[in-house]
């Protein structure tokens, strides 16, 4: 085989500055047992439009126990979240008569990965064929937040800067302490599971767009990927949409915390974009500190002591979240998400989902069906309980 001859070009679509879109993966669980139900195809058929076409805001996922709700590109986090709530209402019209509930967390507390069925789609079949045991283990749920970048030259600097707040987002959203009925000892077991897939994990910090193009060209030439959407980094450019996509978060259990964590993400991207406009240097951390921060936040969640800067200074992640809430207040006002950003204080006060799940398990002698019931209630209530 001869070497790759031509440099791949990766166009970056136009999008409005700091437009925002949210993708929320939801588990389908039995209303009585709390176990996962393989009814995604029934749901997707039931939410078709009057003309028979699929609903573009409700999508299939890897497993038949999952559906994903997708917002339209929006100006505010509130608008995007309202989109998601509307889609959830449509889904419930199908699932309620089936005695199926919606639930979200980074993992299902007691679901068995080997009992789940894969969606019959070429992309997913290829993934499972290639990744085998690790691919079949991907009984996980997440939230992706897209933020529009108006200038391609800003994308990689903002991506590098967003890595410095990776641990904040992962700790706040951590919701996967249990795996297959066992307490893993981690706040986010999902974070470490997902990075086992090829091209998943923290990814590379490229300085120039041409380096990203070279990487993608090499990966396609050697058959590692067939297209850019198979680059599964935790923070990745999305050339198709003209956004930076944050894929850090565990599945978020309720709409209030979804809005709050999305608002933090939205504000951070806009903050770093403004720093570029003002000619200020963006923060960055060496790869070895980023890897350590990812592990610490996955392991300890809200109790993580993270590395804050390139000099190696450390601090409690919750203290730094509190600092960011104050620092980003003017940005939130500009983006119309002041109330949503302030709701992060609810999570700081009541604990992240993994802490609430463990509290329910302790109260119920370790019975994890009670944990599922609490997650279902939070989804219904639209707030942490």
Secondary structure as GFF3:
##gff-version 3
##sequence-region A 1 385
A	DSSP	beta_strand	20	30	.	.	.	ID=ss1
A	DSSP	alpha_helix	40	46	.	.	.	ID=ss2
A	DSSP	beta_strand	58	60	.	.	.	ID=ss3
A	DSSP	beta_strand	66	70	.	.	.	ID=ss4
A	DSSP	alpha_helix	77	95	.	.	.	ID=ss5
A	DSSP	three_ten_helix	96	98	.	.	.	ID=ss6
A	DSSP	beta_strand	100	103	.	.	.	ID=ss7
A	DSSP	three_ten_helix	113	115	.	.	.	ID=ss8
A	DSSP	alpha_helix	122	136	.	.	.	ID=ss9
A	DSSP	beta_strand	142	148	.	.	.	ID=ss10
A	DSSP	alpha_helix	152	163	.	.	.	ID=ss11
A	DSSP	alpha_helix	166	173	.	.	.	ID=ss12
A	DSSP	beta_strand	178	179	.	.	.	ID=ss13
A	DSSP	beta_strand	182	183	.	.	.	ID=ss14
A	DSSP	alpha_helix	189	194	.	.	.	ID=ss15
A	DSSP	beta_strand	200	201	.	.	.	ID=ss16
A	DSSP	alpha_helix	209	221	.	.	.	ID=ss17
A	DSSP	three_ten_helix	228	230	.	.	.	ID=ss18
A	DSSP	beta_strand	232	233	.	.	.	ID=ss19
A	DSSP	beta_strand	235	238	.	.	.	ID=ss20
A	DSSP	beta_strand	243	250	.	.	.	ID=ss21
A	DSSP	alpha_helix	255	277	.	.	.	ID=ss22
A	DSSP	alpha_helix	287	300	.	.	.	ID=ss23
A	DSSP	three_ten_helix	301	303	.	.	.	ID=ss24
A	DSSP	beta_strand	305	307	.	.	.	ID=ss25
A	DSSP	beta_strand	314	316	.	.	.	ID=ss26
A	DSSP	alpha_helix	317	327	.	.	.	ID=ss27
A	DSSP	alpha_helix	329	335	.	.	.	ID=ss28
A	DSSP	alpha_helix	338	342	.	.	.	ID=ss29
A	DSSP	alpha_helix	344	350	.	.	.	ID=ss30
A	DSSP	alpha_helix	353	363	.	.	.	ID=ss31
A	DSSP	alpha_helix	368	381	.	.	.	ID=ss32
###
